[in-house]
Amino acid sequence: MMKVIKTAVVTAIFCTTAFGAQLHSLFSDHRAMRVGDILTIIIDESAKAGSESRTNTSKDSEFGVRAGALPFTNSQPNFGASNAASFDGKGATSRSGSLRATVTARVIEVLEGGNLVIEGSKVVEINQEREIIKISGIVRPQDIQKNNVIFSSSLADAEITYSGNGVVNTASRPGFFTRLVNWLF
């Protein structure tokens, strides 16, 4: 039994020195740590924003003058003016979106502090509709789970792009003349 263990240790040492640090130990964690290592990123993003404003103003003013009796009339003159103004304005905007996907990315750089710069993309084509997801960002090694999975919410400086092209994308865009009229007016 001791001979088998010694042989395994010698083989592991030989493989590590002969092939560099490319081989992982049987007892080490196989998390991504070097350039070229691969991570699976679970993208679960949702955003919702809204804004509402309302302004309500009103102003009333009145001016009046009453003078004494004039010598040639029996009545007392009255002079006056009044003004009223009001404004009621409203505005609202809202936007929401969500994206759920899984993308595999590659470590492209290891920063000085040990953080990993990752980049990856995924292209899916169904019935001549092409969907492209691109992701990049910085990962802390301690955020990587044992199965090399990380959530998009743990990425620093994350850039996630979702785009597509095909018949549906083309049909959903306004035509040239519609865009021209919208641009002019």
C-alpha positions in Angstrom: 0.0 0.0 0.0 2.8 2.4 0.8 4.5 1.6 -2.5 1.3 2.7 -4.4 1.1 6.0 -2.5 4.8 6.7 -3.1 4.4 5.9 -6.8 1.3 8.3 -7.0 3.2 11.1 -5.3 6.3 10.7 -7.5 4.1 10.6 -10.6 2.2 13.7 -9.6 5.5 15.5 -8.9 6.9 14.4 -12.3 3.8 15.5 -14.2 3.7 18.9 -12.4 7.3 19.6 -13.2 7.3 18.1 -16.7 4.2 19.8 -17.9 4.4 22.9 -15.8 1.5 24.1 -13.7 -1.2 23.1 -16.2 -2.2 20.0 -14.2 -4.4 20.3 -11.1 -3.7 18.3 -8.1 -6.2 15.5 -7.3 -6.8 17.3 -3.9 -7.1 20.9 -5.1 -10.1 22.9 -6.1 -10.6 23.1 -9.8 -12.0 26.7 -9.9 -11.0 29.0 -12.7 -7.8 30.9 -11.7 -5.7 31.4 -14.8 -5.9 32.8 -18.3 -7.7 30.4 -20.5 -9.8 28.9 -17.7 -13.5 28.7 -18.4 -16.5 29.9 -16.2 -20.2 29.5 -16.6 -22.1 32.7 -16.0 -25.8 32.6 -15.0 -27.3 35.8 -16.2 -30.4 36.8 -14.3 -30.9 40.5 -14.7 -34.0 42.6 -14.4 -34.3 46.3 -14.3 -37.3 48.6 -13.7 -37.2 52.3 -13.5 -39.9 54.9 -13.3 -40.3 58.6 -12.8 -43.3 60.8 -12.3 -43.6 64.5 -11.8 -46.5 66.9 -11.2 -46.6 70.6 -10.9 -49.6 72.5 -9.8 -49.5 76.3 -9.3 -52.1 79.1 -9.0 -51.9 82.8 -8.4 -54.6 85.4 -7.8 -54.1 89.1 -7.5 -56.4 92.0 -7.1 -55.8 95.7 -7.2 -58.2 98.4 -6.3 -58.2 102.2 -5.7 -61.0 104.2 -4.2 -60.8 108.0 -4.4 -62.8 110.7 -2.8 -65.8 112.5 -4.4 -64.9 114.6 -7.4 -66.1 118.2 -7.2 -68.3 118.0 -10.3 -69.9 114.6 -9.6 -72.0 113.1 -6.8 -70.4 109.6 -6.9 -67.1 108.3 -5.7 -64.9 106.8 -8.5 -63.6 103.3 -8.1 -60.7 101.9 -10.1 -59.7 98.3 -10.0 -57.9 95.4 -11.7 -57.6 91.7 -11.1 -55.5 88.9 -12.4 -55.7 85.1 -12.1 -53.3 82.5 -13.5 -53.0 78.7 -12.9 -50.8 75.9 -14.3 -51.2 72.1 -14.0 -48.5 70.0 -15.6 -47.9 66.2 -15.4 -45.3 63.9 -16.7 -44.4 60.2 -16.3 -42.0 57.7 -17.8 -41.3 54.0 -17.0 -39.0 51.3 -18.5 -38.4 47.7 -17.6 -36.5 44.7 -18.9 -35.2 41.3 -18.0 -32.7 38.8 -19.3 -32.1 35.2 -18.2 -29.5 33.1 -19.9 -26.4 31.0 -19.3 -23.1 31.9 -21.1 -19.7 30.3 -20.8 -16.8 32.8 -20.6 -13.1 32.6 -20.7 -10.6 34.2 -18.3 -8.6 36.6 -20.5 -6.5 38.3 -17.8 -5.6 37.9 -14.1 -5.3 41.3 -12.4 -2.7 42.1 -9.7 -5.0 41.5 -6.8 -6.0 38.1 -8.2 -9.3 39.2 -9.7 -10.1 37.7 -13.1 -11.2 39.6 -16.2 -13.6 37.4 -18.2 -15.2 37.6 -21.6 -17.6 35.4 -23.4 -20.3 35.2 -26.0 -23.1 32.9 -27.2 -24.8 32.8 -30.6 -28.1 30.9 -31.0 -29.8 30.7 -34.4 -33.3 29.3 -34.8 -35.2 29.6 -38.0 -32.9 32.2 -39.5 -33.2 34.3 -36.3 -29.8 34.9 -34.8 -29.6 35.9 -31.1 -26.2 37.1 -29.7 -25.3 37.4 -26.0 -22.0 39.0 -25.1 -20.7 39.3 -21.5 -17.6 40.8 -19.9 -16.5 41.9 -16.5 -14.3 41.3 -13.5 -14.7 38.3 -11.1 -13.5 37.8 -7.6 -12.2 34.2 -7.2 -14.1 33.8 -3.9 -17.4 34.4 -5.8 -16.8 31.4 -8.1 -18.7 28.3 -6.9 -17.0 24.9 -6.9 -18.5 23.9 -10.2 -17.1 27.1 -11.9 -20.4 28.9 -11.9 -20.9 32.6 -11.1 -24.0 34.8 -11.1 -24.0 37.9 -13.2 -24.8 39.9 -10.1 -21.3 39.1 -8.8 -19.5 40.7 -11.8 -17.8 44.0 -11.4 -17.9 46.4 -14.4 -20.3 44.0 -16.1 -21.2 44.6 -19.7 -24.0 42.4 -21.0 -25.3 42.8 -24.5 -28.2 41.0 -26.0 -28.9 41.6 -29.7 -30.4 39.8 -32.6 -31.1 39.9 -36.3 -33.3 38.2 -38.7 -36.8 38.4 -40.1 -38.5 39.2 -36.8 -36.0 41.9 -36.0 -36.4 43.5 -39.4 -40.2 43.4 -39.3 -40.3 45.0 -35.8 -38.3 48.1 -37.0 -40.1 51.0 -38.6 -39.6 51.5 -42.4 -37.4 54.1 -44.0 -40.1 56.7 -44.7 -41.5 56.3 -41.1 -38.1 57.0 -39.7 -37.6 60.0 -42.0 -40.9 61.5 -41.0 -40.1 60.9 -37.3 -36.7 62.5 -37.8 -38.2 65.6 -39.5 -41.0 66.1 -37.0 
